[in-house]
Amino acid sequence: MRAPAQESSRASVRAVFTRRLVLAVVALLAVGNAVESAKDSVLRLDPQHTTINFTLGDVLHTIRGTFKLKRGELRLAPASNKLSGEIVVDARSGESGTGMRDRKMHRELLESDRYPEIVFRPDRVDGNVPVQGKASVRVHGIFSIHGSDHELLVPAEVDMSPDHWTAALHFSVPYVNWGIKNPSTLFLRVSESVDIDLIAAGSVSR
């Protein structure tokens, strides 16, 4: 028979070994998560699941409309919070439900035949974007419309998963200050800024 002291000593050794093994596994998982978090992420936008809505207020009622995404791809470097790439909107796809108003918007305001694309080119993210989960951040970049570039800082609610992502962005475009004609007339007074709601969705790769 084994002495009680020997059994106790061996049990103690096994317990120490088990604790060390658990700590080693936890450390390896932490390192693996850190390495995964440090990898650059390519965020592609799916035009079929991305919506772009605009809202323009006037004295009597609110004008609502949509634009269509043309293409979009972003690259996020978590280590530096650098964000590159572009989101390209088809300016000629804009519609508000009224043919006469839309023709005026494209012909006189956006001049969409001459400037067929509206582009946002981000350069950084203020805040941390997780590998998986939700976060509130701000995206800084250059917004190009009607042939001119403008600095923009946009709040965004992002939701990340290993292979998919979504983001909701809401911001205002002071189009009159940016050189676009105000469509107001004697009987119609509209706001000098337009609200944009962008719901982006697409795939993630690293």
N, C-alpha and C positions, 0 to 999 in steps of 0.2 A: 504493500500500500504506500501511496505517496504521502509524504508528511504534509500537514495543513499549511505549514509555512511555505513549502514549495508551490502548492496550489495557489496560494495567495499571491506569491511573487509572479507566477506565470500569468495569472489573471490581471495583475497590475500592468505587466508588460503588454498584454493584449490590448488593454484599455488605452494605454499611451499610444500604441501603434495605430489603433482605430481612430483616435482623436487626430493624430498627425495625418492620417490618410484623408480624413474628412476635410481638414484644413487645406491640404494640398489640392484636393478636388475643387474646393471653393475658390482657391487662388487661381487655378487654371481656368475656371469658368469666368472669373472676373477679368483675367487677362484676355480671354477670348472675346468677351463682350467689349472690352476697351479697344481691341484691334478692329472688331467689326464696326464700332462707332467711329473709328478714325478713318475708315475707308470713304473715298469719294462716292457719292450717290448720283446716279443719272436719273432724273425725274422727267419722264415723257408725258406730255399732255395728250389725252384722247379727245379729238374733236367731237366724237359722238356723245361723250359724257361730260363735256365742258360747256357751261352756259355763261353768256355775257349779256346782262340786262342793263339798260340805262333808264334813268328817271329824270324828267325835266319838268319843273313846276312852272305854272303860270297863274294868273289871277283867278281864272274860272275853273280850271281843272288841271290834272296832272297828265303829262304825256309820258307813256311808257313804251319801250321798244327793246329790240334785241340786235346783237351782232353775232357773227359766227367766227369761231376760231379757225384760222387757216393752218397753223402748225405751232408747235411749241416743244422745246426741250431745254432743261436746266441741268446744271452740274453743281452739286453742293459739296464743298470741302469742309467737313465739320471742324477740323483742327483750327482753321483760320476764319470760319464763318463766311468764306468767300462763296458767292453765288454768281454763276455766269450762264450765258445762253440767252434765249429770247422767247417771248410769247408774241406771236404774230396774229393780228385780227384782220379779217377781210373787211375793209372799210366800205366796200360796195355792197356788203350783205346787210347793212343797217336798214331796219324797217320799223315803223311805228304803227302800222295798221291802216294808214291813210295814204293812198297813192300820191295825191297832190302834195301833201306835206313831205313825203319821202323824196319825191323828185326835187323839191326845193332844197331839202337837206343835202342831197348828193350834188346838186348842180351849183348851189350858191354858198353853202356852208362848208361842207367837208371837201368839196371839189374832188370827189372820190375817183373820177377818171384820171385825174392828174396825180393824186396821192392815194393809191389803191390799198395801202397797208397802214395799219396803226400798230406800233411795236413798243413793247416794254422790254428793256434790257437791264435786268437786275445786276448788281455788283456785290451786294453783301446782305447778310441777315443779322439783325440785331436781336439776339436771343438764341437759345439752344434748340435745335431741331433733333428730337430723339430718333433712334433707329426704329423704335416702335412706341406708339402712344400719341397723345395730343399735346399741343403746345401753342401758346400765343406769342407771336413774334412780330417784327416789323421788317419789311423788305425795302431796301433802298435801291434806286436805279434811275434810268433815263427813260422817259416816256416820249415817244416820237409820234407826232400827229400833225397833219397838214403842212409837212415839210420843215418842221422845227422840233428841236429837242428841249425837254424840260425835266429838271430834277424832281424826283418824287419819292416820298417815304410812305409806304402803304402798310397798315396793320393787316395781319393775316392770322387766321386760325387754321392750323395744320393738323392732320391726322395721318400718322405714318404706320405702315405695316411692312413686313419683309419684302413684299412684292407689289404693293399698291399704295397710293397716296391720294389724299384729297386736301384741298385748301379753299377757304372762303375769304375773299378780299372785298373790302368796301372802301371806296375813296371818291373824292370829288375832283372833277376836272374844271378849272376856271377858264373855260374855252374863250371867253371874250378877252381876258387878260393875255391869253396865249395867241391872240391875233385872228381868231375865227369870228366871222360876222355874227352879230346878234340878230336872230330872226324876228324880233319884236316888231309889231306894226302899230298903227293907231289904235286898233281894237284888240290887239293881242300883246300882252306883256309877259315875257318869260324870264326865268332866272338866268343870271349870267354865268352860272355853273351847272354842270350836269353830274348827277350821282351815278357811279358805276358799281355794279355788283358782279363779281367774277367768282364762279364756282368751278375750280379746276379739279380734274381727276385724271389719273393715268397710272402707268406702271413705274416700278422702281427696279434699278439694277445697280450692282456695285462692282 
